[in-house]
Amino acid sequence: NTVSLKIVRQIPLFSFSSVSDVASVSYNPSNNDVYVFLYNGTILVFSGSTNEIVNRIYTNISFYAFPLQYPSIYANNNIYILSPNFINITTSYTTLYVLSTYTNSIIATMKINGTASNMIYDPSDNYIYIAVPSLNEVIVLSCNTNSIIATIPISRPGAMLYDPINGYVYVGGLGYIAVVSG
């Protein structure tokens, strides 16, 4: 059996930036908008209904490691996006940007020590879990306050999943799965 899939539209991005590659994409289910983060810091907002650009947001977000893809998550009417900053082999940090989907502006910026690689959203607690394998930890961020509320030691965390049935967060560590209860 084969499934017939097709591209319904390709939207060229070269006219919007000198670096027109996409760093991340997020979806806002409350208004059906798609947020496309470009490497130069521009954010294009597409209507999910028309596939047309409805807004351009110019920011100071810097994506340093082209062509990596950067995790982004929609939570609590905001979009959270990670941007690792590689200074040298031993020093790195990650910037977490919070974009308000109401105002289409960056409302918070947080510096996280280490190189974050992944994040997931737990809607039952309104928490975001951020894997920081370079520091062997998972950081827990409250979306209510946009602040870090906990750090969980997990050896080289990476893949993560939130289970909406039991409320647990599963984190792949070095040789094991950690089951985290909120």
C-alpha positions in Angstrom: 0.0 0.0 0.0 1.2 3.5 -0.8 0.0 6.8 0.5 -0.3 9.6 -2.0 1.2 12.7 -0.3 2.1 15.9 -2.1 3.6 19.3 -1.4 0.8 21.8 -1.8 2.9 24.9 -1.8 6.5 26.0 -1.5 7.1 29.5 -0.1 10.4 31.0 -1.0 12.2 32.7 1.9 15.1 34.3 0.1 13.4 37.7 -0.1 13.1 37.9 3.7 16.7 37.4 4.8 20.3 37.0 3.7 20.3 33.6 5.6 17.0 32.2 4.5 17.3 28.8 6.1 14.8 27.8 8.8 16.1 27.3 12.3 12.8 26.2 13.9 9.1 26.0 13.3 6.3 26.2 15.9 2.5 26.0 15.8 0.0 28.1 17.8 -3.2 26.0 18.1 -5.2 29.0 19.6 -5.0 31.0 16.3 -3.8 28.4 13.8 -0.6 30.4 13.1 2.8 28.9 12.2 5.9 30.7 13.4 9.0 30.2 11.2 12.3 31.2 12.9 15.0 32.1 10.4 18.7 32.1 11.2 19.1 35.8 11.0 16.6 36.3 13.8 13.6 37.1 11.6 10.4 35.3 12.6 7.8 34.8 9.8 4.2 34.3 10.9 2.1 32.2 8.5 -1.7 31.8 8.7 -2.3 28.0 8.9 -5.6 28.6 7.1 -4.2 30.5 4.0 -0.5 29.6 4.1 0.2 33.3 3.6 2.7 35.4 5.6 0.6 37.6 8.0 3.5 39.1 9.9 7.2 39.6 10.1 8.9 40.0 13.4 12.5 41.3 13.6 14.4 40.2 16.7 17.9 40.0 18.0 17.8 36.2 18.3 21.1 34.7 17.2 21.4 31.1 16.0 25.1 30.3 16.0 25.3 26.7 14.9 24.0 26.7 11.3 22.6 24.3 10.0 21.3 22.8 13.3 17.6 22.8 14.0 16.6 24.5 17.2 13.8 23.2 19.5 10.8 25.4 19.9 7.6 24.7 21.9 4.2 26.4 22.2 3.0 26.7 25.8 0.8 29.1 27.7 0.3 31.4 24.7 4.0 31.8 24.3 6.6 30.1 22.1 9.8 29.0 23.8 12.9 28.6 21.6 16.4 27.4 22.5 19.5 28.9 20.9 22.7 27.2 22.0 25.8 29.6 22.0 29.1 27.8 21.5 31.9 29.9 22.9 34.6 27.3 22.9 35.1 23.6 23.6 34.7 24.0 27.3 32.4 27.0 27.7 28.9 27.1 26.3 25.5 28.4 27.3 22.0 28.3 25.8 19.7 31.3 25.5 16.0 30.6 26.0 13.8 33.1 24.2 10.1 33.6 25.1 7.9 35.0 22.3 4.4 36.2 23.2 1.9 35.2 20.6 -0.3 38.0 21.7 2.1 40.8 21.1 4.5 39.0 18.7 7.5 40.2 20.6 10.2 38.7 22.8 9.0 39.1 26.4 11.7 37.2 28.2 15.3 36.0 27.6 17.0 33.5 29.9 20.6 32.3 29.9 21.0 28.6 30.7 24.5 27.2 31.5 25.5 24.4 29.2 24.3 23.3 25.8 20.6 22.5 25.9 19.5 20.0 23.3 15.8 19.3 23.7 12.7 20.3 25.5 9.1 19.2 26.1 6.0 20.7 27.6 4.0 19.3 30.5 0.5 21.0 30.2 -0.8 19.5 33.4 1.8 21.4 35.5 2.6 24.1 32.9 6.3 23.2 33.0 8.9 22.9 30.3 11.6 20.3 30.8 14.9 21.2 29.1 17.6 18.6 28.6 21.2 19.9 29.2 23.4 16.9 28.4 26.7 18.9 28.8 25.8 19.4 32.5 24.1 16.0 33.0 20.8 17.6 34.1 17.3 18.5 33.1 16.1 22.0 34.0 12.4 22.6 34.8 10.9 25.9 33.9 7.6 27.2 35.1 5.6 28.7 32.2 3.6 30.7 34.8 6.6 32.7 36.0 9.1 32.0 33.1 11.6 31.0 35.8 13.7 27.9 36.5 12.1 26.0 39.5 14.1 22.8 39.6 17.1 20.9 38.3 17.1 17.1 37.9 20.4 15.2 37.7 20.3 12.8 34.8 23.4 11.5 33.0 23.4 12.9 29.5 19.7 13.5 29.0 18.4 13.6 25.5 15.2 12.2 24.2 12.2 13.2 26.3 8.4 12.5 26.3 5.5 13.7 28.3 2.8 11.0 28.9 -0.6 12.7 29.3 -2.2 9.6 30.7 0.0 9.2 33.8 1.5 12.6 33.9 5.1 11.3 33.9 8.0 12.7 31.9 10.3 10.1 30.4 13.9 11.1 29.9 16.5 9.1 28.0 19.8 9.1 29.9 23.1 7.4 29.5 22.1 3.7 29.6 18.7 4.2 31.2 15.3 5.9 31.1 14.5 8.2 34.0 10.8 8.5 34.9 10.0 11.9 36.4 6.9 12.6 38.4 5.8 16.3 38.6 
